[in-house]
Amino acid sequence: MSETRDQQVKRVVEAMAVSVLAAGVTALTSSKMHLELNFNAAWHKWPRADQFPGITSFHDPGNLFWLGQRRSARCKGVFAAWEDAGPWTKPVLMQDWSFEEFLEDLADENVSASDWQQLGQLYVEGFKPEQLIRAT
């Protein structure tokens, strides 16, 4: 049985939180426009996007992602989420696992852990330096 659009969004939102942290970024601007536009750019470049037809077929994948980010901190049973911290949106891990453990858990036969890391890197690359807080 295939995942619903909501399940696909949840999975991508969780994987992106881990992937952004794995890329060395601890916060992104809270600007809806930048979060959405950068997601759309990364999504269209990512070779595995076709594995998520519920997102890809939507007219604005970035908006689905942004909505999923906003809901993620309130979701039960998630491994990673996004919290709104004023001018910043912060990815947070909900369990004490390594990035590799999280990404392997989110991987399957269609999307590997390295695929998720690639999407996170594409997303982070779309932001200007002043729109990111990097880990020190």
N, CA, C and O of each residue as an XYZ file, in Angstrom:
544
protein
N       0.848     -1.185      0.000
C       0.000      0.000      0.000
C       0.892      1.245      0.000
O       1.836      1.342      0.783
N       0.584      2.180     -0.875
C       1.409      3.384     -0.978
C       1.021      4.400      0.096
O      -0.082      4.376      0.643
N       1.966      5.287      0.373
C       1.745      6.310      1.387
C       0.796      7.384      0.875
O       0.783      7.693     -0.316
N       0.009      7.946      1.771
C      -0.829      9.080      1.426
C       0.048     10.328      1.290
O       1.215     10.314      1.682
N      -0.504     11.388      0.743
C       0.244     12.644      0.639
C       0.730     13.094      2.019
O       1.888     13.484      2.170
N      -0.145     13.044      3.023
C       0.249     13.470      4.372
C       1.395     12.626      4.919
O       2.300     13.160      5.561
N       1.370     11.327      4.676
C       2.452     10.457      5.137
C       3.760     10.781      4.412
O       4.833     10.762      5.015
N       3.661     11.074      3.125
C       4.848     11.452      2.363
C       5.432     12.764      2.879
O       6.646     12.885      3.038
N       4.571     13.745      3.140
C       5.036     15.028      3.664
C       5.708     14.831      5.016
O       6.777     15.389      5.263
N       5.094     14.049      5.891
C       5.668     13.791      7.216
C       7.059     13.185      7.085
O       7.990     13.601      7.775
N       7.197     12.219      6.215
C       8.490     11.558      6.030
C       9.547     12.527      5.504
O      10.682     12.526      5.979
N       9.178     13.346      4.532
C      10.119     14.317      3.973
C      10.482     15.365      5.009
O      11.650     15.738      5.122
N       9.514     15.845      5.763
C       9.775     16.860      6.796
C      10.743     16.309      7.844
O      11.680     17.001      8.242
N      10.527     15.086      8.289
C      11.437     14.469      9.260
C      12.838     14.291      8.678
O      13.833     14.644      9.311
N      12.906     13.745      7.477
C      14.206     13.509      6.844
C      14.952     14.813      6.601
O      16.175     14.862      6.731
N      14.232     15.857      6.253
C      14.878     17.150      6.020
C      15.415     17.739      7.316
O      16.480     18.356      7.305
N      14.726     17.573      8.409
C      15.229     18.075      9.689
C      16.569     17.412     10.008
O      17.525     18.090     10.386
N      16.638     16.105      9.858
C      17.874     15.379     10.134
C      18.954     15.768      9.119
O      20.103     15.998      9.496
N      18.593     15.841      7.847
C      19.561     16.155      6.793
C      20.130     17.560      6.926
O      21.312     17.777      6.659
N      19.310     18.506      7.331
C      19.794     19.879      7.529
C      20.777     19.910      8.696
O      21.825     20.549      8.610
N      20.444     19.227      9.777
C      21.378     19.139     10.904
C      22.678     18.430     10.485
O      23.769     18.847     10.873
N      22.552     17.379      9.708
C      23.730     16.650      9.237
C      24.602     17.520      8.339
O      25.810     17.301      8.243
N      23.992     18.509      7.680
C      24.739     19.447      6.836
C      25.399     20.550      7.662
O      26.043     21.442      7.109
N      25.240     20.489      8.982
C      25.892     21.453      9.855
C      25.111     22.721     10.107
O      25.678     23.726     10.536
N      23.811     22.688      9.846
C      22.959     23.869     10.031
C      22.013     23.622     11.196
O      21.310     22.611     11.232
N      21.998     24.552     12.150
C      21.145     24.396     13.327
C      19.883     25.259     13.276
O      18.983     25.083     14.097
N      19.810     26.187     12.324
C      18.603     27.014     12.181
C      18.586     27.664     10.802
O      19.623     27.963     10.210
N      17.365     27.868     10.319
C      17.126     28.556      9.052
C      16.215     29.747      9.323
O      15.496     29.780     10.322
N      16.255     30.715      8.427
C      15.326     31.825      8.543
C      13.894     31.298      8.649
O      13.581     30.239      8.105
N      13.040     32.019      9.337
C      11.627     31.629      9.426
C      10.799     32.193      8.282
O       9.582     32.006      8.250
N      11.430     32.873      7.353
C      10.723     33.463      6.222
C      10.042     32.375      5.393
O      10.700     31.528      4.790
N       8.719     32.417      5.377
C       7.948     31.429      4.626
C       8.382     31.408      3.164
O       8.536     30.342      2.568
N       8.573     32.580      2.602
C       8.951     32.671      1.194
C      10.269     31.929      0.935
O      10.363     31.146     -0.010
N      11.277     32.172      1.765
C      12.564     31.523      1.555
C      12.504     30.022      1.832
O      13.110     29.235      1.105
N      11.785     29.624      2.865
C      11.657     28.197      3.165
C      10.993     27.458      2.010
O      11.434     26.377      1.620
N       9.936     28.041      1.469
C       9.213     27.403      0.368
C      10.000     27.416     -0.939
O      10.136     26.384     -1.595
N      10.519     28.586     -1.316
C      11.232     28.688     -2.589
C      12.475     27.806     -2.609
O      12.760     27.153     -3.613
N      13.208     27.785     -1.511
C      14.410     26.945     -1.461
C      14.050     25.464     -1.468
O      14.775     24.650     -2.041
N      12.937     25.113     -0.835
C      12.509     23.716     -0.905
C      12.141     23.359     -2.344
O      12.555     22.314     -2.846
N      11.370     24.216     -3.009
C      10.979     23.932     -4.397
C      12.206     23.748     -5.280
O      12.252     22.825     -6.093
N      13.200     24.618     -5.128
C      14.417     24.516     -5.945
C      15.142     23.195     -5.671
O      15.553     22.503     -6.602
N      15.297     22.851     -4.392
C      15.975     21.600     -4.034
C      15.173     20.396     -4.535
O      15.741     19.444     -5.069
N      13.869     20.446     -4.361
C      12.998     19.329     -4.744
C      13.090     19.054     -6.241
O      13.151     17.899     -6.663
N      13.099     20.111     -7.037
C      13.154     19.935     -8.495
C      14.519     19.426     -8.970
O      14.609     18.832    -10.044
N      15.569     19.646     -8.197
C      16.906     19.145     -8.537
C      17.141     17.722     -8.030
O      17.996     17.006     -8.550
N      16.381     17.319     -7.015
C      16.619     16.033     -6.359
C      16.131     14.877     -7.223
O      14.949     14.837     -7.565
N      17.000     13.931     -7.589
C      16.596     12.835     -8.467
C      15.567     11.867     -7.872
O      14.942     11.117     -8.622
N      15.375     11.859     -6.568
C      14.456     10.906     -5.938
C      13.061     11.495     -5.685
O      12.203     10.814     -5.124
N      12.828     12.729     -6.085
C      11.527     13.370     -5.838
C      10.371     12.566     -6.430
O       9.260     12.590     -5.901
N      10.630     11.861     -7.514
C       9.560     11.079     -8.145
C       9.048      9.940     -7.264
O       8.010      9.348     -7.562
N       9.762      9.630     -6.186
C       9.310      8.596     -5.258
C       8.200      9.101     -4.328
O       7.652      8.340     -3.530
N       7.880     10.385     -4.442
C       6.867     11.015     -3.596
C       5.836     11.726     -4.479
O       5.787     12.956     -4.521
N       5.015     10.938     -5.184
C       4.081     11.531     -6.136
C       3.047     12.452     -5.486
O       2.554     13.378     -6.130
N       2.723     12.212     -4.245
C       1.759     13.083     -3.564
C       2.283     14.495     -3.392
O       1.506     15.448     -3.334
N       3.591     14.633     -3.311
C       4.215     15.950     -3.175
C       4.530     16.513     -4.555
O       4.222     17.669     -4.845
N       5.146     15.690     -5.407
C       5.570     16.138     -6.727
C       4.396     16.586     -7.587
O       4.524     17.534     -8.361
N       3.256     15.918     -7.461
C       2.102     16.274     -8.289
C       1.357     17.504     -7.780
O       0.498     18.039     -8.481
N       1.675     17.952     -6.576
C       1.021     19.129     -6.001
C       1.577     20.371     -6.672
O       2.762     20.413     -7.004
N       0.752     21.376     -6.877
C       1.191     22.577     -7.612
C       2.267     23.381     -6.888
O       2.990     24.142     -7.532
N       2.394     23.236     -5.569
C       3.409     23.969     -4.809
C       3.983     23.067     -3.713
O       3.560     23.144     -2.559
N       4.947     22.212     -4.073
C       5.537     21.316     -3.064
C       6.115     22.070     -1.866
O       6.058     21.578     -0.739
N       6.668     23.256     -2.102
C       7.241     24.043     -1.016
C       6.224     24.411      0.042
O       6.545     24.454      1.229
N       4.989     24.680     -0.386
C       3.945     25.010      0.579
C       3.578     23.785      1.415
O       3.352     23.902      2.619
N       3.519     22.630      0.791
C       3.260     21.394      1.546
C       4.356     21.179      2.581
O       4.075     20.826      3.727
N       5.607     21.392      2.175
C       6.725     21.226      3.092
C       6.626     22.229      4.237
O       6.793     21.860      5.399
N       6.358     23.480      3.922
C       6.255     24.521      4.956
C       5.147     24.181      5.953
O       5.344     24.300      7.162
N       3.990     23.761      5.453
C       2.891     23.373      6.339
C       3.303     22.190      7.217
O       2.995     22.154      8.409
N       3.999     21.229      6.618
C       4.481     20.081      7.379
C       5.493     20.480      8.445
O       5.486     19.930      9.547
N       6.362     21.435      8.123
C       7.311     21.949      9.119
C       6.557     22.521     10.309
O       6.896     22.231     11.456
N       5.549     23.320     10.050
C       4.799     23.998     11.103
C       4.075     23.001     12.006
O       3.973     23.217     13.214
N       3.576     21.919     11.429
C       2.838     20.910     12.200
C       3.753     19.932     12.925
O       3.343     19.307     13.903
N       4.981     19.797     12.457
C       5.835     18.693     12.907
C       6.111     18.695     14.407
O       6.174     17.627     15.017
N       6.277     19.855     15.009
C       6.589     19.910     16.446
C       5.429     19.401     17.298
O       5.633     19.006     18.445
N       4.215     19.408     16.747
C       3.041     18.955     17.492
C       2.691     17.497     17.216
O       1.804     16.937     17.859
N       3.382     16.887     16.268
C       3.085     15.499     15.904
C       3.635     14.531     16.940
O       4.702     14.748     17.514
N       2.908     13.493     17.159
C       3.340     12.416     18.056
C       4.072     11.363     17.234
O       3.752     11.134     16.067
N       5.045     10.735     17.850
C       5.732      9.625     17.210
C       6.680     10.009     16.085
O       6.956      9.184     15.214
N       7.187     11.236     16.077
C       8.149     11.623     15.054
C       9.571     11.503     15.599
O       9.801     11.637     16.801
N      10.503     11.254     14.714
C      11.910     11.136     15.085
C      12.600     12.495     15.096
O      13.529     12.729     15.869
N      12.133     13.379     14.233
C      12.716     14.702     14.101
C      11.604     15.671     13.709
O      10.609     15.275     13.101
N      11.782     16.935     14.061
C      10.738     17.930     13.796
C      11.395     19.296     13.585
O      12.619     19.430     13.591
N      10.557     20.282     13.402
C      10.994     21.667     13.246
C      10.269     22.501     14.282
O       9.059     22.364     14.461
N      11.009     23.369     14.970
C      10.356     24.252     15.931
C      10.533     25.697     15.487
O      11.569     26.080     14.943
N       9.505     26.476     15.731
C       9.519     27.893     15.401
C      10.161     28.629     16.568
O       9.662     28.574     17.692
N      11.255     29.311     16.305
C      11.981     30.039     17.348
C      12.150     31.496     16.909
O      13.267     31.965     16.690
N      11.028     32.200     16.784
C      11.067     33.610     16.397
C      11.536     33.782     14.967
O      10.873     33.319     14.039
N      12.676     34.444     14.773
C      13.136     34.659     13.401
C      13.785     33.418     12.781
O      14.211     33.451     11.627
N      13.857     32.342     13.536
C      14.504     31.122     13.068
C      13.567     29.924     13.122
O      12.677     29.846     13.969
N      13.783     28.999     12.207
C      13.134     27.699     12.213
C      14.239     26.694     12.485
O      15.221     26.620     11.746
N      14.072     25.915     13.557
C      15.150     25.023     13.991
C      14.762     23.558     13.836
O      13.697     23.142     14.292
N      15.626     22.776     13.190
C      15.400     21.333     13.165
C      15.809     20.735     14.509
O      16.842     21.101     15.069
N      15.006     19.830     15.016
C      15.301     19.202     16.303
C      15.133     17.692     16.192
O      14.259     17.191     15.485
N      15.994     16.987     16.909
C      15.907     15.534     16.965
C      15.135     15.146     18.211
O      15.360     15.712     19.281
N      14.237     14.199     18.089
C      13.393     13.800     19.198
C      13.924     12.569     19.930
O      13.365     12.157     20.946
N      14.992     11.991     19.419
C      15.610     10.835     20.060
C      17.114     11.030     20.040
O      17.636     11.814     19.248
N      17.796     10.329     20.897
C      19.239     10.441     21.004
C      19.912      9.427     20.078
O      20.501      8.444     20.527
N      19.808      9.691     18.786
C      20.420      8.847     17.768
C      21.423      9.676     16.987
O      21.371     10.905     17.018
N      22.327      9.021     16.291
C      23.233      9.727     15.380
C      22.461     10.074     14.105
O      21.406      9.504     13.827
N      23.004     11.010     13.345
C      22.375     11.367     12.063
C      22.262     10.134     11.175
O      21.245      9.928     10.512
N      23.302      9.323     11.165
C      23.310      8.128     10.329
C      22.185      7.168     10.722
O      21.524      6.590      9.860
N      21.973      7.004     12.032
C      20.894      6.114     12.494
C      19.531      6.647     12.057
O      18.680      5.883     11.601
N      19.325      7.946     12.195
C      18.058      8.536     11.761
C      17.848      8.322     10.267
O      16.788      7.865      9.840
N      18.872      8.657      9.472
C      18.732      8.573      8.018
C      18.556      7.138      7.544
O      17.805      6.883      6.602
N      19.238      6.204      8.186
C      19.049      4.789      7.835
C      17.630      4.338      8.173
O      17.029      3.562      7.430
N      17.095      4.824      9.293
C      15.732      4.465      9.675
C      14.706      5.021      8.688
O      13.673      4.395      8.448
N      14.984      6.181      8.122
C      14.073      6.803      7.159
C      14.264      6.269      5.740
O      13.414      6.483      4.876
N      15.366      5.582      5.500
C      15.662      5.044      4.173
C      14.805      3.809      3.891
O      14.317      3.142      4.804
N      14.641      3.533      2.615
C      13.973      2.320      2.179
C      14.566      1.913      0.834
O      15.609      2.431      0.432
N      13.909      0.992      0.140
C      14.445      0.508     -1.132
C      14.424      1.573     -2.226
O      15.082      1.403     -3.253
N      13.688      2.662     -2.034
C      13.583      3.709     -3.049
C      14.414      4.951     -2.752
O      14.826      5.653     -3.676
N      14.664      5.229     -1.484
C      15.402      6.426     -1.079
C      16.397      6.028      0.011
O      16.011      5.606      1.101
N      17.672      6.168     -0.304
C      18.723      5.782      0.639
C      19.039      6.916      1.607
O      18.579      8.045      1.434
N      19.819      6.602      2.616
C      20.271      7.624      3.565
C      21.061      8.713      2.839
O      20.909      9.895      3.145
N      21.894      8.326      1.889
C      22.665      9.341      1.153
C      21.769     10.180      0.252
O      22.069     11.348      0.005
N      20.674      9.606     -0.244
C      19.700     10.407     -1.014
C      19.113     11.505     -0.131
O      18.984     12.653     -0.557
N      18.759     11.143      1.101
C      18.205     12.144      2.020
C      19.236     13.231      2.307
O      18.898     14.414      2.356
N      20.481     12.834      2.496
C      21.526     13.826      2.753
C      21.676     14.762      1.557
O      21.886     15.963      1.727
N      21.569     14.217      0.361
C      21.669     15.042     -0.840
C      20.553     16.084     -0.866
O      20.804     17.248     -1.177
N      19.329     15.679     -0.545
C      18.220     16.633     -0.532
C      18.462     17.725      0.504
O      18.237     18.903      0.224
N      18.910     17.353      1.680
C      19.204     18.347      2.709
C      20.280     19.321      2.267
O      20.176     20.522      2.517
N      21.313     18.810      1.611
C      22.394     19.669      1.132
C      21.886     20.620      0.044
O      22.233     21.801      0.048
N      21.083     20.126     -0.870
C      20.502     20.984     -1.907
C      19.664     22.097     -1.281
O      19.696     23.240     -1.735
N      18.921     21.752     -0.242
C      18.066     22.730      0.438
C      18.916     23.807      1.109
O      18.662     24.999      0.938
N      19.903     23.394      1.856
C      20.766     24.338      2.580
C      21.502     25.268      1.610
O      21.666     26.455      1.894
N      21.942     24.736      0.475
C      22.689     25.525     -0.508
C      21.872     26.681     -1.074
O      22.445     27.644     -1.584
N      20.554     26.606     -0.995
C      19.706     27.659     -1.525
C      19.627     28.902     -0.653
O      19.153     29.942     -1.109
N      20.080     28.816      0.586
C      19.985     29.937      1.514
C      21.250     30.788      1.478
O      22.351     30.284      1.255
N      21.074     32.067      1.698
C      22.220     32.971      1.849
C      22.819     32.744      3.233
O      22.120     32.304      4.146
N      24.111     33.040      3.397
C      24.759     32.803      4.707
C      24.032     33.456      5.881
O      23.981     32.874      6.965
N      23.477     34.629      5.695
C      22.779     35.311      6.793
C      21.416     34.700      7.106
O      20.771     35.085      8.082
N      20.980     33.755      6.286
C      19.701     33.087      6.512
C      19.886     31.745      7.220
O      18.928     30.987      7.370
N      21.102     31.451      7.651
C      21.441     30.180      8.294
C      22.211     30.430      9.581
O      22.911     31.432      9.723
N      22.069     29.515     10.497
C      22.977     29.447     11.645
C      23.643     28.088     11.525
O      22.989     27.045     11.529
N      24.948     28.131     11.419
C      25.719     26.884     11.288
C      26.241     26.454     12.648
O      26.510     27.281     13.519
N      26.379     25.142     12.815
C      26.948     24.594     14.044
C      28.395     25.062     14.159
O      29.101     25.191     13.159
N      28.817     25.309     15.376
C      30.200     25.748     15.568
C      31.086     24.611     15.992
O      32.284     24.806     16.198
